[in-house]
Amino acid sequence: MIRIKVALGIAALILSTTSMAESQSEAVEYLQKQWAIDNYQLTEKAQKEGFEALIEQADQKISEYPNSAELYIWRGIINSTYAGAKGGLGALKYAKSAKADLEKALELDADALQGSAYTSLGTLYFNVPGWPIGFGDDDKAEALLKKALLINPEGIDPNYFYGDYLRSEKRYAEARDYMEKALQAKSRKDRPLADEGRRKEIRQALLDIEKRL
C-alpha cells in the first residue's frame, strides 16, 4: 500500500510538472503572438493601449512563473517596444524596466530564446540616450549584439539588430551585409506575422543604406 501511494505521488508530481511546463510555454507563446499583433498591425493610440494591456498581462504571467527567463525576455521586449512607441522622456521609465527584465533573464538563462536577451538589451543600449539622460552606451550595445550573434548566427533578429546598430554608427557597408543575411534567414513556423513585419523593416533599412553608400 505504501509503495502504491508513493508511486501515485510521483506520478502526480510528474503530471503537475509537465502541465506547468506546458502552461509556461503557452504563456510565452501568447506574449510573442500578441506583441506581433500590437507591433505590426496596430498604430498610434490603439497600439499604445495594446502594449499597456500586454505589459499588465506579462506582469501576471511572471507572477505565476517568476523563474522563467523567457517571460522576462518578453516583458522586456514589450516594455522596450512600448518605450519606442511612446517616445519622449516618459519612455525612459519603460526602457529602464526593460533593461531590468533583460538583465534578470540573463541571470536566469543567458541562452534562453537563442540569446534574445542579449539582442534586446544591446538594442536598448544604442537606442536610449546616454548619460545624463539615460543609460545608452554604444560600446556595450555592440558587445551584447555580438554575443547574441555567437548564440544565433543565422537568426533574423540578431542579424537585423546588429545591422541596425552598424547603420546608426554609419558603418553602412557592414550594415548592408548583416541586413542581407537577416533577409535570408529561415522563416519561423510559429512566428509568421513577426517574420513578415521584420522583413519589411529590413527591406526599408536596405533602401536607406543603399542611398548612403
Secondary structure, 3 states (H helix, E strand, C coil): CHHHHHHHHHHHHHHHHHHHHHHHHHHHHHHHHHHHHHHHHCCHHHHHHHHHHHHHHHHHHHHHCCCCHHHHHHHHHHHHHHHHHHCCHHHHHHHHHHHHHHHHHHHHCCCHHHHHHHHHHHHHHHHCCCCCCCCCCHHHHHHHHHHHHHHCCCCHHHHHHHHHHHHHCCCHHHHHHHHHHHHCCCCCCCCHHHHHHHHHHHHHHHHHHHHHC
